[in-house]
Amino acid sequence: MDMQQMIRSMQKMQTQMKKTQENLQSQSFNAEAGGGAVKITINGNGEVTELKIAPVAVDASDVEALEDLIMAAFNEAIAKKDSAYQESVGAITKGLKIPGMPGF
């Protein structure tokens, strides 16, 4: 592979990466904990866009349990987002380990 071809290939990959990142940023990732007692939605930037807490999850004498449910739902949503990112980027890089790329 000559240098010009390699540069074109890298430019194409860079364009695909940008489109992939924009696509992921527009997606929503949902998760729940406690059998649906806590539901959370995050966007592709990892920002919480919606949080639903069922009344059965609210117990003034056990706030720690609610906190645990919220953290579990949030962590699951982040894991889904990260997995989608890895899958999308992996399709572009075809398994190349590129230093400086998030998740690699």
C-alpha positions in Angstrom: 0.0 0.0 0.0 1.5 3.3 -1.0 1.5 6.4 1.2 -1.3 8.2 -0.8 -3.6 5.2 -0.6 -2.9 4.9 3.1 -3.7 8.6 3.6 -7.0 8.3 1.6 -7.9 5.3 3.7 -7.3 7.1 7.0 -9.3 10.1 5.8 -12.2 7.8 4.9 -12.0 6.2 8.3 -11.9 9.6 10.0 -15.1 10.7 8.1 -16.8 7.5 9.0 -15.8 7.9 12.7 -17.3 11.4 12.7 -20.6 10.2 11.3 -20.6 7.3 13.8 -20.0 9.6 16.7 -22.8 12.0 15.5 -25.1 9.1 15.1 -24.4 7.7 18.6 -24.8 11.2 20.1 -28.4 11.3 18.8 -29.3 7.9 20.2 -30.9 7.1 23.5 -29.9 4.3 25.8 -32.5 2.9 28.3 -31.9 0.8 31.4 -33.8 -0.2 34.5 -33.2 -1.7 37.9 -35.3 -3.3 40.6 -37.7 -4.9 38.1 -38.5 -1.6 36.5 -38.7 0.4 39.8 -36.1 2.8 38.4 -35.8 3.6 34.7 -33.2 5.8 33.2 -32.5 7.1 29.7 -29.2 8.7 28.7 -28.1 10.2 25.4 -25.0 9.4 23.4 -23.0 11.9 25.5 -23.8 10.0 28.7 -26.2 12.8 29.9 -29.3 11.7 31.8 -32.4 12.7 29.7 -35.0 10.9 31.7 -35.3 9.3 35.1 -38.5 7.5 36.3 -38.8 6.2 39.9 -41.8 4.1 40.8 -43.5 4.9 44.1 -42.8 1.4 45.4 -39.1 2.2 45.2 -39.4 5.2 47.5 -39.0 4.2 51.1 -37.9 7.0 53.5 -36.4 4.4 55.9 -34.2 2.9 53.1 -32.9 5.7 50.9 -29.7 3.6 50.3 -31.7 1.0 48.4 -33.1 3.7 46.0 -29.6 5.1 45.5 -28.3 1.7 44.6 -31.1 1.2 42.1 -30.4 4.5 40.5 -26.7 3.8 40.2 -27.4 0.3 38.8 -29.7 1.6 36.2 -27.3 4.4 35.3 -24.3 2.1 35.0 -26.3 -0.3 32.8 -27.3 2.5 30.5 -23.6 3.6 30.3 -22.6 0.1 29.5 -25.1 -0.1 26.7 -23.9 3.2 25.3 -20.2 2.1 25.5 -21.1 -1.3 23.8 -22.9 0.5 21.0 -19.8 2.8 20.5 -17.4 -0.2 20.5 -19.5 -2.1 18.0 -19.8 1.0 15.7 -16.2 1.9 15.9 -15.1 -1.8 15.5 -17.0 -2.0 12.2 -15.0 1.0 11.0 -11.6 0.1 12.2 -12.1 -3.7 11.7 -10.4 -4.5 15.0 -7.4 -2.2 14.6 -6.1 -1.0 18.0 -5.6 2.7 17.4 -3.8 4.6 20.2 -5.7 7.5 21.5 -9.1 6.3 20.4 -11.6 6.1 23.3 -12.2 2.6 24.4 -9.0 1.2 23.0 
